[in-house]
Amino acid sequence: MSDIVHWILAAKIKSGAYAEFDALIEEMVAATQSDEPGALIYEYFVSEDKGLCHIYERYENNAAVMTHLGNFGAKFADRFLAVLEPVSLTVYGDASQEVRDALAGFGAVHMIGSHGFSR
């Protein structure tokens, strides 16, 4: 279908950590937008009670995913996990074994494209 790899990560925002979460995510979005041209979509959605977050990320290919994961690990992972508790990660597209291995710690479920189109 395409080289695009994307996912939705659902995570609980830890009690009392919304202000830290909000500041961190603002920093992460700015860094990803400026440093990662292969990040096509990088969006956060928060429940009305500010207890749950869904993150939608879309990358042009596996190399772009690995660039993002390298930056995430080096700059943000510890602070991210201090304010968020991952619940589920669903990955869409033809993720390489390297990407699969890198996402395994989040309990990733991989979905391979079957039918459809993107415009």
N, C-alpha and C positions, 0 to 999 in steps of 0.2 A: 504494500500500500504506500508507505513512505518511510523515511528515516526518522520521522518525528517520534520522540518519546515524551510522554506526559504522565502526570499522576495527580491524585488527590490524596493529601495527607489530612486525616482528622486527628485533632489533638485537644485534650482538655487544658484549659488555662488554669493553672494552679491557683487555689484560693488566696486572695490578697495580692496576687502578682500581676493584675491587669496593667497597672501603670508601667511596670518594668517591661512587660510584654509589648505594650504599645510603643515604647521608646526603642526597644530592640528591633522590632519589625520595621519601624521607620528607617532605621540604620541599614537593615538587611536589604530592604527594597531599593534604597538609594545605591548601595554597593553593587547589587546584582544588575541594576539598570545601567550603571556606568562602566562596570568592569566585564560584563559577560554578554557580548553581542549575540551569542547563540541561545540566550534565554529569550524565548518568544513571548511567553506570558508568565507572569509571576504575581499572583493575586491572593490576598488574604480575605477571608470572610469570617465574621464573628457573630455568634448567636446574640439575640437581644439581651440575654441575661449576662453576657460577657464571660460565659463559662466554657464555651466550645469554639474552636477555630477550625475552619477548613482552608487548606492551602492548595491552590491549583497552580501547577507549574508545567510549562510546555517548552521543550528544547528541540532545536533543529536536528540534533543527532546525538549519538552516544558520546561522542567527544565533548560536546557542549554540556551534557549531563556530568561527565567526569570533571570538567573544569568547575562547574558549580559545586559539586560535592567536595572537591579539594578546597575551594574557598570557604565553604560552609564549615568544614572540619577545622581549618586553620584559624578562622576568625570568629565563628559564631556558635559552634555546637554546644560548648559548655553552658553558655548563657541561655541558649535556646532550651536546652533540657532542664535548666533551673526554673523556667517559667511555664513550660509546656510538657504535658505527658502524652506522647503519641498513643493513639487508640487503634488506627488502621491506616494502611497505605496500599492503595490500589494503583498499579502501574499499567499504562496502556502503551502498546506499540512493541516494536521488536528490540527490546533491551538486550544489549550484549551480556555475555557472562560476567564481564568486568562490572557492569552496572548492576546486574543482579546480585553479585557478591557484595558490592558496596551498599546496597539497600537492604540486604538480608537482616541486618540488626533491627530494622524497623518492622520486621514481619511482613515484608512486601508480598502481595498477591499480584501475579502478572497475568494480564489479559492481552491476548494476541488479536490483532485486527482480523475481522472476518469479512464484513461487507460495509459499504457506505462510501461517503466522499466528504471532502472538505472544500470550501471555496476560499 
